[in-house]
Amino acid sequence: MLNSQLISLLPDLATFILVVNKGSFTAAAKELGVTPSALSKLITRLEASLSVKLFERTTRTLQITQSGQKIYQQSVAMVNAAQQAVDISNAEHSEPVGTITVAAPKAFLSIVLQPIVTPFLQRYPNIELKLKVSDGDISMLEQGIDIMFRLTDAPYENLISRELGKVNLSLCASPEYLALKGLPTHPTDLMHHDCLYLGETKTDHIWNFFRENETHTIPVSGRYAVNHSQMRLNGVKDGLGIGIFPDFVIKEAVKNGEVIEVLQDWTIKGNYHGVIAMQYAPSKYMPARLRVFIDYAIQHLPI
């Protein structure tokens, strides 16, 4: 395709992104200040230029096609690159300014990240910080995330990753529960105990244990499953059974004697296990607001 033809398509591709994000011609047209029919004609023109159908249209719905989804992903990358060009000017400011959107798993955000929020905002009064809970895989581009924290043994390879520490999965129970039901000394003992697990997926009740050359896959059961770490920890404190947690979640409870760790000589593999990775898109011209947040997190996070 000639450069002149490509240049003429760029505004139409940006408009196409807006239509997809808004979900209708009417909503997108309202934001652009044009009529829905004019916007529909623009998309028809773009489809003709690309020789591909972008939407399946009915009187009530607007459904993106598989080809349209692929073009949307590339168009989002294009707009992100354009945004980075705009952000170059911000990088030159001596005082960091603007919005930072940070995503992290719920427990990590609440226990580890939240304590540094107020001092960070006090230090940088011209920065606006938005926090999002992200307990699963997310797309930074599509969801507008600047920086994400992941607890994983497989950080995203297309992003820059700063390892801040390690997180292990731990089991614990209340002293009262262990006095009543006994202390498990081997993973297989868990099949005779009440266990609290996440309940996010069909396999959350299957726990994998490793020690040297020995491995065990244990299907556990219990009467209480919840994917909120503090609620699960409260259940453990109340004697409902043995719960599974990232180690930073139960650190204070163990220190205060509210719960006791069990099977500490075994490694448990599962969700929220591995390294604590702070990840962000590679950029030669990083905005000052992102640079100061990254530096502050590395220096002040309590991990």
N, C-alpha and C positions, 0 to 999 in steps of 0.2 A: 504494500500500500504506500502511495506517495505521501511525503511529509505533510503537504497541504491538506490532503484528505484526512490524515490522522488528526491534525490540529483541529479541523472542523468537527471531529467526533467527540473531542474531549468534553465540551460543555454538555453535550447530549448524554454522555456516559455518567457525568456527575448528576444530571437530572434523573437518570435511570436509577441511581442509588437511592435518591430521595423517594421515588415512587415505591421501590421495594420496602424501604424502611417505614414509610407511612401506611403501606398496605392498600392504597387506593389512589386513583387519579384525583378524586375530589379533595382528599386531605393534602396531597402534594401540591395541587394547583392552588389551594388556599394559601399555603406557605409561600409559594412563588409569586402569588399575585396575578395568576393567569387563569384562563378558563379550563375546566377539565377536558373539553374537546380539543383545545389547542395543545394540551399536554399529551393527549392520546395521539394526535397527529405527529407530534415530535417522536414518540416512541415508535410509531409505525415507520417513520423515516429512518430511525436508528436501526430497526429490524431489517429494512431494505438495504441499508448500507453494509450491515454485517452479514446479510443473507442467512439470518437465523431468527426463529421465533422466540421472543423473550417471555411472553405471557400467554396463558390460556385465559381468555376473557369470556365471562358470562354477564348477564344483566345484574347479578348480585355479587359475584366474586372475581377476584383478580389473583390468579395463581401463577407463580413463576415456574418456568420450564426448567428441565435439567440443564439445557444449554445456557439458559438465562442465569441460573445459579452460578455456573462457572464464570460467566462474564461478570456477574456481580462481584465475585470474590476478587477478580483481577482489577475491577474498577475501584473497589475499596482500597486495594493496595496503592493504586494510582493516586487517589485522594489523600491517603496517608502520606505519600511522598510529597504531595503538594503542601500538606500541613507542616511537614518538617521544614520545607523551604520558608514558610511563614514564621516558624518558630526560631529560625536563625537570629532574627532581630532580638527576640527575647533573651537569647543566650548572651547577647552583648550587654545586657543590663547589669549594672553593678548590684542592684537589689532585685532578687528573684521575685517575679510577679506571675500570677496566673493560677490556673486550676490543675491539681494533680488528682487523678483517679487511681486508687490503689485497691487491688483485690487480694483476698486472703481467705483461707478456710475459717469457718466460724469460730472454732475454739482458739486458733492461733491469733485471730484478729482481736478477740475479746481479752485473752489472757496475756499475750505477749506484745501485740502491736498497740493496743489501746492506751497503755500507760505512757507512751512517748508522744501521743497526739497533742495533748495540751502544751507541753514544753516546746514542741516543734513549732506549733502555730504561734506561740508567744514569741519565739525567736524570729520567725519570718511572718510579720503581720500582713504582708501583701500576697500571701499564698492562701488559696482556698483548697481544702483537702476533702475529697470525697472517698469514702470507704465502701466497698462492696463485698458481701459474703460470696465466696466461690468455693463450694465444697466438691466440685467436679471439674472436668475439663471445660475450659472456656476459650473463646476467640478474642484475643486482645483487640484486634482491629475492629471487629464487628460490634464489640461491646464498649469500645472507647476506653480501654484500660491502658494506663501508662506504665504501671509497675504491678507485678503480681508476685505473691509469695506462695510457694508450693512446697508441700511436704511429700517428697517422692524419691524414688531411686532412679527415676528417668526424667530429668529436666528436659524441657522442649529444646531441641537442637538448633532451631532457627532463631533462638533468642540468646542474648547475653545472659549468663547465669553467674551470680555471686553467691557462693556457698557461705552461709552464716553459721552453720553448725549442723548437728545431726539430731534426729528425732527417732526414738525407739518406741515400740508398742510395749505397754506394761499391763500386767494383770494385778488387781488388788481387790480386797474385800475388807469388810469391817471386822474389828476384833471379835465382836459379838457373833457374827456369822461363822467365823472360823472356829470359835469355841464350841458352837453348836454342831457344825457340820464337819469339822476337821480340816486340817491343812493339806492341800494337794501337794504331793511330792513328785508327781510325774504327770505329763499332759493327759494321759489316758484317764487319770482320776477325775478330770473335768466332766466326763460323761455322767458322773454321779453327783454333779453339783448343779445348782441354779446359776446360770450365766446371763449377764446383761450384754447385749451386742447392739450394733448400730441400727439394723433393720432397714438399711438403705437399699440393699440388693438381696437377691435370692440366696447369695452365697456368704452373706455376712456372718452367718452362724457357723461357718466352717473356718476353724483357726489352724494355721500352719506353724509348726514348731520345728526349730533346728538347734542342734547341739553337736558340734564336731561332725561326725559322719552319720549321725542319727537324725531322722526326720519323722514327724508324725502329723497327720492330717486328722483333726478331731472335730466331729460335728457336735456342737454344744447346743444346749436348749435351756430355756428359762421362761418365766412368765412376763418378762418386761424387756422390751427392746425400744430404744429411742435414739435418734441421730442428733441429739443435743447433748454435748459432753457434760455440761453442768447438771442437767436433769439426770443423766445416767450416773454421774458421780453421787448425786444426792440419793439415788436409789441404792447405790452400794453402801453409802454411809448409814442408810436406814435398814441395812441387813437383808436386802433382797437377793444378794448373791455376789458372784465374782464378775467384775466388769473389765472391759478392755479399753485402754486409753493411750493416746500419745503421752510420753512421760512427763512433758511440761504441765499437763492438765492436773496431774495428781501430786505434783511436787510438794505443794504446801500441805495438802491433806496428809501425806506420808510424814512430813516433818512434824506436824501437830499430833500425830498418833491417831488420827481419825480413821485411817485405813492402813492396811498392811500389804506390801507387795508380796506376790507369790510367784513361784517358778521363775525366780530371777536368773537362774543359770541357763535359761532357754531363750533363744531369739525367736520373736514372733514376726512373721511377715504378713503385711496386709496394707490396706489403705492408710495414708498418713504416716508412712514409715520411710525412712531414708535420710536424705539431706534436707536441710531447710534452705531452699533456693530462692533468692530474690532475682526475678527475671524481668527483662525489658528489651525493647527492640533495639537492634544495633543502629547507631547514628553517629556520624562524624561530628555533627553539630547538635549536641544535646542541650536543650533549654536549661537555663540556670536553675529553674525551680525543681527539675528532676534531679539535677546533679547534687543540689544541696540536700534533697530528701534521701537520696541513696547514701550519701556520706553520713548523714545524721543517723540513719538506720543502722549502718555498719558500726558506728561508734556507740550507740545508746541502747540498742535492743538488748534486753536482759536474757541472752541465750549464750 
